[in-house]
Amino acid sequence: MNHLDVHNTKSNAKIRASMADVLAKIIDIAAGESVGPSVLEIVNSIVQHIQVSTRQEGADGDEKAYRETLILALGEYVTHLPDYQKIEIMKFIMQKVPAGNDNTPSHRLLQNMLLKSLLMVGSKYRTTYLSTTFPMSFLQPLLTLCQDDDPELRLIVQNILHTLIDRHQNRERLTSPTLKLDGMVREPCTRTDILFSKKNGGEIFSNLFGSLEKKNNGISHMNAIYTTLALFCVELFCEETLFDFIRLAMSFQELALTSSLLTPAQKIHLHIIALSLLALIAHFLPVLKDYTGGIIKARREHGIHLLPPLKTKYEVYEPAQNFIESCLLSHGTVLDILKEDGIEVASKGNYYLFPRHSWVDAHMHANSTTDLNQMSMDVDSGTSTPLQPKTKEELMTVEDLKRLLNEPPELRKEIESQKQKELTAAFKTVSFDDLVSKAAAKGGNLQHKLSEIFTRMSISGNCGSEALCSTFHPSNGLLPNLKIQFPDMFPL
């Protein structure tokens, strides 16, 4: 490494490529001895050599071979490292990738080379939990690059996602939209994966949707996006995520029907991807197989071009719109089929539209609701004190319990929603003094209660037992003399 540092700018690209080739063959020795910061030091040194090379003027084939050999050396190095270090290396490289749509050749080349380095490290990593593989500090900038203007860069990002998502080697079967899904390997979705999907699914799908309307998208990009989503479906499909993937498939069709930016060929591609995703869902949920088969049959008869594979060019008699209804996916029909099969579909009828609201807005809305609930809890907390007994209206009888158990959940949700609206309106319109007075009235006067207790103790003079003796004379200003005598059953 030191020898390469010395010749980094002095020697020509052919000599440096030879040095890098030797380094790739012996660097595994360093991997066995590297611990702690020394791991990132070696990675950083390789990355710096790549950065210097991308700034070389008039780079020729030897310079390109030098960069590719450095990436190969990086791959050989991380092969012998544990997986947790590989994750840190991928995060480190991701931080080095320059952001922004700077179209200068050196900027684009550096982005390209660093993402290829990241792809090399990812190919040596074995994913166990998606939440561990995709921390937000790594996932967010990676998803942002999905919408970059450079088509080659977007393709590399998709390949990185494929490499890290595919835990059961299904990628080769899903390289392009397909209706042949035999031989798929998967395991039951874990709770950790479900939480990952619920937390990051909207962000992932939003960024992928943002890349669909790029004018320089070709078949390779459409195939790559399908592969990413299909692999997510294979790895994360379960009852809790069922409606997320159904909404996703429907949104592809919705975008194809409404977008004014897509070319006719791209719209057809989206229709094909939507059907292929629904077929994948039906492969895991057999109740949808007959419905999916009916759409496939209708397209064979009335729109064969709406079936896989994707084509670069379509003839004039293969339109991108005005299809008969039986050739299109029906969101309502799918929900009806699921409902007949006993799957709860209430409040799950909406699907992602493009463009959709930012997940940040949804998060802020959730936080604001939580704040209001907390405010409600603070105002009502006075009713829980033992000094303030519950009123008759607050007590619950057996009849009340029966009524709560028998009434439909939608009614309870409507009542809770109405209470929340009233609470929100109260905090927006009622003055602060009124809120304080209401809270004080609910909570009772604590000072008054304490004074009443001490007065009773003063009048009695004695507690009536040897367990507690207390003398308090408020008239002479003496402090209360509290002395506790424990019974014999509690010896000290």
C-alpha positions in Angstrom: 0.0 0.0 0.0 2.8 2.4 0.8 4.6 1.5 -2.4 1.4 2.4 -4.3 1.1 5.6 -2.4 4.5 6.7 -3.6 3.8 5.9 -7.2 0.2 7.3 -7.1 1.0 10.3 -9.3 4.6 9.7 -10.4 4.1 6.5 -12.5 1.9 5.9 -15.5 -1.4 4.1 -15.4 0.1 0.8 -16.7 2.6 0.5 -13.9 0.0 1.5 -11.2 -2.4 -1.1 -12.6 0.3 -3.8 -12.2 0.9 -2.7 -8.6 -2.8 -2.8 -8.0 -3.0 -6.3 -9.5 -0.3 -7.5 -7.1 -2.1 -5.8 -4.2 -5.4 -7.7 -5.1 -3.5 -11.0 -4.9 -2.0 -10.4 -1.4 -4.4 -8.0 0.3 -6.1 -10.9 2.1 -3.0 -11.1 4.3 -3.9 -7.7 5.7 -7.5 -8.7 6.2 -6.5 -11.4 8.7 -4.5 -8.9 10.8 -6.8 -5.8 10.6 -8.8 -4.9 13.6 -10.7 -1.7 14.6 -9.8 1.5 12.8 -7.1 -0.2 10.7 -9.8 -1.8 8.6 -11.2 1.6 7.5 -7.7 2.9 7.0 -7.0 0.4 4.3 -10.5 0.9 2.7 -9.9 4.7 2.8 -6.6 4.4 1.2 -8.1 2.4 -1.7 -10.9 4.9 -2.1 -8.5 7.8 -2.2 -6.5 6.1 -5.0 -9.8 5.7 -6.9 -10.6 9.4 -6.3 -7.2 10.6 -7.6 -7.6 8.4 -10.6 -11.0 9.8 -11.6 -9.4 13.3 -11.7 -6.6 12.3 -14.2 -6.8 14.2 -17.5 -7.1 12.2 -20.7 -7.6 8.9 -18.9 -7.0 6.0 -21.2 -7.7 2.2 -21.1 -4.9 1.6 -18.7 -6.3 4.2 -16.2 -9.7 2.4 -16.4 -8.0 -0.9 -15.8 -6.2 0.6 -12.8 -9.5 1.6 -11.2 -11.2 -1.7 -11.9 -8.2 -3.5 -10.3 -8.5 -1.3 -7.2 -12.1 -2.2 -6.9 -11.2 -5.9 -7.3 -8.6 -5.5 -4.5 -11.2 -4.0 -2.3 -13.5 -7.0 -2.9 -10.7 -9.4 -2.1 -10.0 -7.5 1.1 -13.5 -7.5 2.5 -14.1 -11.1 1.6 -12.1 -12.1 4.7 -13.8 -9.7 7.1 -16.9 -10.4 9.3 -20.2 -9.1 8.1 -20.6 -6.4 10.7 -17.4 -4.8 9.4 -18.7 -5.1 5.8 -21.8 -3.0 6.8 -19.5 -0.3 8.3 -17.4 -0.3 5.1 -20.5 0.1 2.9 -21.7 3.0 5.1 -18.2 4.5 4.9 -18.1 4.3 1.1 -21.7 5.7 0.8 -20.5 8.7 2.7 -17.7 9.3 0.2 -20.1 9.3 -2.8 -20.5 12.9 -3.8 -24.1 14.1 -3.8 -25.9 16.4 -6.3 -26.5 16.3 -10.1 -23.1 17.7 -11.1 -22.7 16.6 -14.7 -18.9 17.2 -15.0 -17.2 14.0 -16.2 -14.9 13.7 -13.1 -17.9 14.0 -10.7 -19.9 11.4 -12.6 -17.0 9.1 -12.9 -16.2 9.3 -9.2 -19.9 8.5 -8.3 -19.8 5.6 -10.7 -16.6 4.1 -9.4 -17.5 4.5 -5.7 -20.9 2.9 -6.3 -19.2 0.0 -8.1 -16.9 -0.3 -5.1 -20.0 -0.4 -2.9 -21.5 -3.1 -5.1 -18.3 -5.2 -4.8 -18.5 -5.0 -1.0 -22.2 -5.8 -1.1 -21.6 -8.9 -3.2 -19.4 -10.3 -0.4 -22.0 -9.6 2.3 -24.7 -12.1 3.4 -27.9 -10.4 4.5 -29.7 -11.8 7.5 -31.9 -8.9 8.7 -32.9 -6.2 6.3 -33.0 -3.7 9.2 -29.4 -4.4 10.0 -28.3 -4.2 6.4 -30.2 -1.0 5.7 -29.7 1.5 8.5 -31.2 4.8 7.7 -27.8 6.5 7.3 -27.1 4.1 4.5 -30.6 3.5 3.0 -31.6 7.2 2.6 -28.7 8.4 0.4 -28.9 5.1 -1.6 -32.6 5.7 -2.3 -31.9 9.4 -3.2 -29.6 8.2 -5.9 -32.4 6.1 -7.4 -33.7 9.4 -8.8 -30.4 10.7 -10.2 -30.4 11.9 -13.8 -27.5 9.6 -14.8 -29.1 6.3 -16.1 -26.0 4.3 -15.6 -25.7 5.4 -12.0 -29.4 4.5 -11.3 -28.8 1.0 -12.7 -25.8 0.5 -10.4 -28.0 1.5 -7.4 -30.6 -1.0 -8.4 -28.0 -3.7 -8.6 -26.8 -2.8 -5.1 -30.4 -3.2 -3.9 -30.7 -6.6 -5.6 -27.5 -7.9 -4.1 -28.5 -6.9 -0.5 -32.2 -7.8 -0.6 -31.9 -11.2 -2.1 -31.4 -13.6 0.9 -32.6 -16.7 -0.9 -31.0 -16.5 -4.3 -34.2 -15.7 -6.3 -32.7 -12.9 -8.3 -32.0 -15.0 -11.4 -35.7 -16.0 -11.6 -36.8 -12.3 -11.3 -34.4 -10.5 -13.6 -37.4 -9.3 -15.7 -41.2 -9.3 -15.4 -42.4 -12.9 -15.6 -45.5 -15.0 -15.0 -43.4 -18.2 -14.5 -42.7 -18.3 -10.8 -42.0 -21.9 -10.0 -39.0 -22.7 -7.8 -39.2 -19.6 -5.7 -37.4 -20.0 -2.3 -38.6 -18.1 0.7 -39.0 -18.3 4.5 -41.8 -17.0 6.7 -41.5 -13.2 7.3 -40.2 -12.4 10.8 -41.4 -9.7 13.0 -38.2 -7.7 12.5 -38.8 -7.7 8.7 -42.4 -6.6 9.2 -41.3 -3.7 11.2 -38.7 -2.8 8.6 -41.4 -2.8 5.9 -43.8 -0.7 7.9 -41.0 1.8 8.8 -39.2 2.1 5.4 -41.7 0.7 2.8 -43.2 4.1 1.9 -39.8 5.7 1.5 -38.5 2.9 -0.6 -41.5 2.8 -2.9 -41.7 6.6 -3.2 -38.1 6.8 -4.4 -38.6 4.0 -6.9 -41.7 5.7 -8.2 -39.8 8.9 -8.6 -37.4 7.1 -11.0 -40.2 5.7 -13.2 -40.8 8.9 -15.1 -37.2 9.5 -16.1 -37.1 10.1 -19.9 -33.9 8.2 -20.3 -35.3 5.0 -18.7 -34.7 2.0 -20.9 -35.8 -1.6 -20.7 -32.9 -2.4 -18.4 -34.1 0.2 -15.9 -37.7 -1.1 -15.9 -36.4 -4.6 -15.5 -34.2 -3.5 -12.6 -37.0 -1.7 -10.8 -39.3 -4.8 -11.2 -36.5 -7.0 -9.8 -36.1 -4.7 -6.7 -39.8 -4.8 -6.0 -40.2 -8.5 -6.7 -37.4 -9.3 -4.3 -38.9 -7.1 -1.6 -42.2 -9.0 -2.2 -40.6 -12.4 -1.9 -38.7 -11.4 1.3 -41.4 -9.4 3.0 -44.7 -10.8 1.9 -47.0 -11.8 4.8 -50.5 -11.0 6.0 -49.3 -7.7 7.6 -47.7 -6.5 4.3 -50.3 -8.0 1.9 -52.1 -4.7 1.3 -48.9 -2.7 0.9 -47.9 -4.9 -2.1 -51.4 -4.9 -3.6 -51.4 -1.1 -3.4 -48.0 -1.1 -5.0 -49.1 -3.2 -8.0 -52.2 -1.0 -8.5 -50.2 2.2 -8.3 -48.0 1.0 -11.3 -51.2 0.7 -13.4 -52.5 4.0 -12.1 -49.3 5.8 -13.1 -49.5 4.2 -16.6 -53.1 5.5 -17.0 -52.5 9.0 -15.7 -48.9 10.1 -16.5 -48.3 12.6 -19.2 -44.5 12.2 -19.1 -44.2 8.6 -20.0 -43.8 7.4 -23.6 -46.3 4.8 -24.9 -43.7 2.0 -24.6 -43.0 3.0 -20.9 -46.7 2.9 -20.1 -47.0 -0.6 -21.6 -44.0 -1.6 -19.5 -45.8 -0.4 -16.3 -48.9 -2.4 -17.2 -46.8 -5.5 -17.6 -44.9 -4.9 -14.3 -48.3 -4.3 -12.5 -49.6 -7.7 -13.7 -46.3 -9.5 -12.9 -46.4 -8.1 -9.3 -50.0 -9.2 -8.9 -49.1 -12.7 -10.3 -46.2 -12.9 -7.7 -48.7 -12.0 -4.9 -51.1 -14.6 -6.2 -48.3 -17.2 -6.1 -48.1 -16.7 -2.3 -51.8 -16.1 -1.9 -53.7 -18.7 -4.0 -57.1 -17.1 -3.5 -56.0 -14.5 -6.1 -54.8 -17.0 -8.7 -58.1 -17.4 -10.6 -58.5 -13.7 -10.8 -55.0 -13.2 -12.1 -55.4 -16.0 -14.5 -58.5 -14.3 -15.9 -56.6 -11.1 -16.6 -53.8 -13.0 -18.3 -56.4 -14.8 -20.5 -58.1 -11.5 -21.4 -54.7 -9.9 -22.4 -53.8 -12.9 -24.5 -57.1 -12.4 -26.5 -57.3 -8.6 -26.6 -53.8 -7.2 -25.8 -51.0 -9.7 -26.1 -48.5 -6.8 -25.9 -49.5 -6.3 -22.3 -47.9 -9.5 -21.3 -44.1 -10.1 -20.6 -41.5 -9.7 -21.8 -40.8 -6.0 -22.2 -40.1 -4.7 -25.7 -38.1 -1.7 -26.8 -40.7 -0.7 -29.5 -44.4 -1.5 -30.0 -46.4 -1.3 -33.2 -49.2 1.1 -33.8 -51.8 -1.7 -33.4 -50.4 -2.2 -29.9 -51.8 0.8 -28.0 -50.7 2.1 -24.6 -54.2 3.1 -23.6 -58.0 2.5 -24.1 -57.9 -1.1 -23.1 -61.0 -3.1 -22.4 -61.9 -3.4 -18.7 -61.1 -7.1 -18.5 -57.4 -6.4 -19.3 -56.9 -4.1 -16.4 -56.4 -4.8 -12.7 -59.4 -3.9 -10.5 -58.6 -2.8 -7.0 -62.2 -3.2 -5.9 -62.4 -6.7 -7.2 -59.2 -7.8 -5.5 -60.5 -6.4 -2.2 -63.8 -8.2 -2.6 -62.0 -11.5 -3.3 -60.0 -11.1 -0.1 -63.0 -10.1 1.9 -64.9 -13.2 0.8 -61.9 -15.3 1.9 -62.2 -13.9 5.4 -59.4 -11.3 5.2 -60.2 -8.0 6.9 -60.0 -5.2 4.3 -61.6 -2.3 6.3 -59.6 0.9 6.1 -57.1 -0.7 3.6 -58.6 0.3 0.3 -56.3 3.2 -0.5 -53.1 2.7 -2.5 -50.0 4.6 -3.3 -50.6 7.3 -5.9 -47.9 9.3 -7.7 -46.9 11.6 -6.4 -47.8 10.6 -2.9 -47.4 12.6 0.4 -44.0 12.5 1.9 -43.5 10.0 4.7 -42.1 12.9 6.7 -45.5 14.6 6.6 -47.1 11.5 7.8 -44.6 11.1 10.6 -45.2 14.7 11.7 -48.9 14.2 11.7 -48.5 11.1 13.8 -46.4 13.0 16.3 -49.0 15.8 16.5 -51.7 13.3 17.3 -49.5 11.8 20.0 -49.0 15.2 21.5 -52.7 15.8 21.7 -53.3 12.4 23.3 -50.6 13.3 25.8 -52.3 16.6 26.5 -55.6 14.8 27.1 -53.8 12.4 29.4 -52.4 15.3 31.4 -55.8 17.0 31.8 -57.5 13.8 32.8 -54.8 12.6 35.2 -56.5 14.2 38.2 -59.2 11.6 38.0 -56.7 8.9 38.9 -55.6 10.4 42.2 -57.0 8.6 45.3 -57.9 11.9 46.8 -60.5 12.5 44.1 -63.0 9.6 43.8 -64.6 8.8 40.4 -68.1 10.2 39.8 -71.1 8.0 39.2 -70.9 8.7 35.5 -67.3 7.5 35.4 -68.0 4.1 37.0 -68.5 1.2 34.5 -71.2 -1.4 35.0 -71.6 -4.9 33.6 -74.1 -3.6 31.1 -71.6 -1.0 29.9 -69.1 -3.8 29.3 -71.6 -5.9 27.4 -72.5 -2.8 25.2 -68.8 -2.2 24.5 -68.2 -5.8 23.5 -71.2 -5.9 21.2 -70.9 -2.6 19.4 -69.0 -2.6 16.1 -65.4 -1.4 16.1 -66.2 1.2 13.4 -68.5 2.9 15.9 -65.8 3.0 18.6 -63.4 4.4 16.1 -65.9 7.1 15.1 -66.5 8.0 18.7 -62.8 8.2 19.5 -62.3 10.3 16.4 -65.0 12.7 17.4 -63.5 13.0 20.9 -60.1 13.7 19.4 -61.6 16.5 17.2 -63.4 18.0 20.2 -60.1 17.9 22.2 -58.2 19.5 19.3 -60.8 22.2 18.9 -60.7 22.9 22.7 -56.9 23.4 22.8 -57.1 25.7 19.7 -60.0 27.9 20.9 -60.3 27.8 24.7 -58.1 30.2 26.7 -55.2 29.0 28.8 -56.9 30.2 32.1 -60.0 28.2 31.3 -57.9 25.1 30.6 -56.2 25.5 34.0 -59.4 26.0 35.8 -60.9 22.9 34.2 -57.9 20.8 35.1 -57.9 22.1 38.7 -61.6 21.3 39.0 -61.0 17.8 37.8 -58.0 17.1 39.9 -59.4 18.6 43.2 -57.6 20.9 45.7 -54.7 18.9 47.0 -53.7 21.5 49.5 -57.2 21.5 51.0 -57.2 17.7 51.3 -53.8 17.7 53.1 -55.0 20.4 55.5 -58.1 18.4 56.3 -56.0 15.3 57.0 -53.6 17.1 59.3 -56.5 18.7 61.1 -58.2 15.4 61.8 -54.9 14.0 63.1 -54.5 17.0 65.4 -58.0 16.6 66.8 -57.7 12.9 67.5 -54.3 13.4 69.2 -53.6 9.7 68.9 -54.0 7.3 66.0 -55.6 4.7 68.1 -52.8 2.2 67.9 -49.1 2.0 68.7 -48.3 1.6 65.0 -48.4 5.4 64.3 -48.1 8.3 66.8 -48.2 11.8 65.5 -48.4 15.1 67.3 -49.2 18.3 65.3 -50.1 21.6 66.9 -50.7 24.2 64.1 -51.5 26.9 66.7 -48.1 26.9 68.3 -46.2 26.7 65.0 -44.4 23.5 65.8 -43.5 21.2 63.0 -45.2 17.8 63.0 -43.5 15.2 65.1 -43.9 12.0 63.1 -42.7 8.8 64.6 -43.3 5.3 63.2 -43.2 2.3 65.4 -43.3 -1.0 63.5 -45.3 -3.9 64.8 -43.5 -7.0 66.1 -44.2 -8.9 62.9 -41.9 -6.4 61.1 -38.7 -6.4 63.3 -35.9 -4.2 62.1 
